[in-house]
Amino acid sequence: MTNPIPEKDDMPLSGRFCFVLQRVSRVISRRLNSVLQSTGITGSQLMILDAIGLDGDLRQKDLAEFLAKDHATITANLAPLVRRGLVVRDEDRHDRRAQRLSLTPAGTFLLGQARELMEGFEADLGSRISGENALGELCNALDNLS
């Protein structure tokens, strides 16, 4: 005899959307960090490099808002990128309190390498979901939640 599917009110939290999404996020984050290990950066640092690479001249405050991360988290993830010479901080000409971020040539090169690794990683993820563009559709649907 099989157990019936629990009613919505009886469903354990571990089966609810938010919990499943959080668990999947952690698993993917660990796997991504493993894939990126050869580059010496983490998935969080890759997000920072990519955001700076898209804008080219981004204020640290705007970076935090774009990535929906607090200032302390951005600072902690940005520091090793600056130390490695992948990102430079320059004083904002219009606001001395603000810093502008840009990629160095080494940062641009590493970002290219990391993007290639991401493509393979995402192809593997996409193969686990049925449908021709299922991963893209899932990304769009989840992006609407933020």
Secondary structure as the mmCIF struct_conf table of DSSP 4:
data_model
#
loop_
_struct_conf.conf_type_id
_struct_conf.id
_struct_conf.beg_label_comp_id
_struct_conf.beg_label_asym_id
_struct_conf.beg_label_seq_id
_struct_conf.end_label_comp_id
_struct_conf.end_label_asym_id
_struct_conf.end_label_seq_id
HELX_LH_PP_P HELX_LH_PP_P1 THR A 2 GLU A 7
HELX_RH_3T_P HELX_RH_3T_P1 LYS A 8 ASP A 10
BEND BEND1 MET A 11 MET A 11
HELX_RH_3T_P HELX_RH_3T_P2 LEU A 13 GLY A 15
BEND BEND2 ARG A 16 ARG A 16
HELX_RH_AL_P HELX_RH_AL_P1 PHE A 17 LEU A 36
HELX_RH_3T_P HELX_RH_3T_P3 GLN A 37 THR A 39
TURN_TY1_P TURN_TY1_P1 GLY A 40 GLY A 40
HELX_RH_AL_P HELX_RH_AL_P2 GLY A 43 ASP A 55
BEND BEND3 GLY A 56 ASP A 57
STRN STRN1 LEU A 58 ARG A 59
HELX_RH_AL_P HELX_RH_AL_P3 GLN A 60 LEU A 67
TURN_TY1_P TURN_TY1_P2 ALA A 68 ALA A 68
HELX_RH_AL_P HELX_RH_AL_P4 HIS A 71 ARG A 83
TURN_TY1_P TURN_TY1_P3 ARG A 84 GLY A 85
BEND BEND4 LEU A 86 LEU A 86
STRN STRN2 VAL A 87 GLU A 91
BEND BEND5 ARG A 93 HIS A 94
TURN_TY1_P TURN_TY1_P4 ARG A 96 ARG A 97
STRN STRN3 GLN A 99 LEU A 103
HELX_RH_AL_P HELX_RH_AL_P5 PRO A 105 SER A 127
TURN_TY1_P TURN_TY1_P5 ARG A 128 ARG A 128
BEND BEND6 ILE A 129 ILE A 129
BEND BEND7 GLY A 131 GLY A 131
TURN_TY1_P TURN_TY1_P6 GLU A 132 ASN A 133
HELX_RH_AL_P HELX_RH_AL_P6 ALA A 134 ASP A 143
TURN_TY1_P TURN_TY1_P7 ASN A 144 LEU A 145
#
